[in-house]
């Protein structure tokens, strides 16, 4: 059984743009199986990403923060 999540192509495009801007931290809503552009945020500073994740917890949302240096990194770490 795989624990990988599905990622919208728009998220991959946003991730490429984020990397070009030096944003290597991503917060994503791990409560959802499918990640679309409304469920991810990119940051250049780790503490900003963590603060966003901590401020956006609810009964439906739970954001998780990952560091990535390439789209391959993001795909590998985008798990439960």
C-alpha positions as a Python dict, from the first residue, in 0.01 Angstrom:
ca = {
    (1, 'X'): (0, 0, 0),
    (2, 'X'): (139, 336, -101),
    (3, 'X'): (119, 641, 121),
    (4, 'X'): (200, 889, -156),
    (5, 'X'): (-35, 1175, -229),
    (6, 'X'): (-154, 1314, -561),
    (7, 'X'): (-21, 1652, -672),
    (8, 'X'): (-192, 1882, -921),
    (9, 'X'): (18, 1997, -1216),
    (10, 'X'): (-49, 2355, -1104),
    (11, 'X'): (130, 2279, -776),
    (12, 'X'): (435, 2156, -966),
    (13, 'X'): (434, 2477, -1170),
    (14, 'X'): (406, 2685, -852),
    (15, 'X'): (691, 2487, -697),
    (16, 'X'): (916, 2559, -996),
    (17, 'X'): (837, 2930, -969),
    (18, 'X'): (897, 2922, -593),
    (19, 'X'): (1239, 2763, -640),
    (20, 'X'): (1334, 3034, -888),
    (21, 'X'): (1242, 3294, -623),
    (22, 'X'): (1449, 3116, -355),
    (23, 'X'): (1148, 2972, -175),
    (24, 'X'): (1260, 2627, -60),
    (25, 'X'): (1003, 2571, 215),
    (26, 'X'): (656, 2441, 139),
    (27, 'X'): (359, 2411, 373),
    (28, 'X'): (89, 2177, 248),
    (29, 'X'): (-241, 2059, 389),
    (30, 'X'): (-175, 1697, 476),
    (31, 'X'): (-541, 1641, 563),
    (32, 'X'): (-614, 1607, 193),
    (33, 'X'): (-520, 1326, -44),
    (34, 'X'): (-504, 1555, -349),
    (35, 'X'): (-297, 1873, -324),
    (36, 'X'): (-403, 2159, -543),
    (37, 'X'): (-279, 2518, -557),
    (38, 'X'): (-514, 2632, -278),
    (39, 'X'): (-358, 2383, -35),
    (40, 'X'): (10, 2477, -64),
    (41, 'X'): (216, 2781, 30),
    (42, 'X'): (584, 2847, -40),
    (43, 'X'): (830, 3037, 178),
    (44, 'X'): (1194, 3141, 170),
    (45, 'X'): (1231, 3124, 550),
    (46, 'X'): (1160, 2812, 755),
    (47, 'X'): (1014, 3001, 1050),
    (48, 'X'): (762, 3173, 821),
    (49, 'X'): (647, 2836, 688),
    (50, 'X'): (616, 2694, 1040),
    (51, 'X'): (426, 2999, 1160),
    (52, 'X'): (185, 2966, 868),
    (53, 'X'): (133, 2594, 944),
    (54, 'X'): (74, 2663, 1313),
    (55, 'X'): (-173, 2942, 1239),
    (56, 'X'): (-378, 2732, 997),
    (57, 'X'): (-478, 2431, 1204),
    (58, 'X'): (-846, 2348, 1223),
    (59, 'X'): (-1071, 2045, 1236),
    (60, 'X'): (-1029, 2016, 855),
    (61, 'X'): (-678, 2149, 798),
    (62, 'X'): (-339, 2034, 917),
    (63, 'X'): (-40, 2187, 739),
    (64, 'X'): (299, 2016, 724),
    (65, 'X'): (626, 2188, 632),
    (66, 'X'): (894, 2040, 408),
    (67, 'X'): (1224, 2167, 268),
    (68, 'X'): (1291, 2099, -100),
    (69, 'X'): (1566, 2191, -345),
    (70, 'X'): (1413, 2039, -656),
    (71, 'X'): (1084, 1904, -781),
    (72, 'X'): (1227, 1553, -734),
    (73, 'X'): (1287, 1631, -364),
    (74, 'X'): (932, 1752, -330),
    (75, 'X'): (785, 1444, -493),
    (76, 'X'): (988, 1214, -268),
    (77, 'X'): (893, 1393, 51),
    (78, 'X'): (528, 1455, -32),
    (79, 'X'): (386, 1178, 184),
    (80, 'X'): (163, 1122, 484),
}
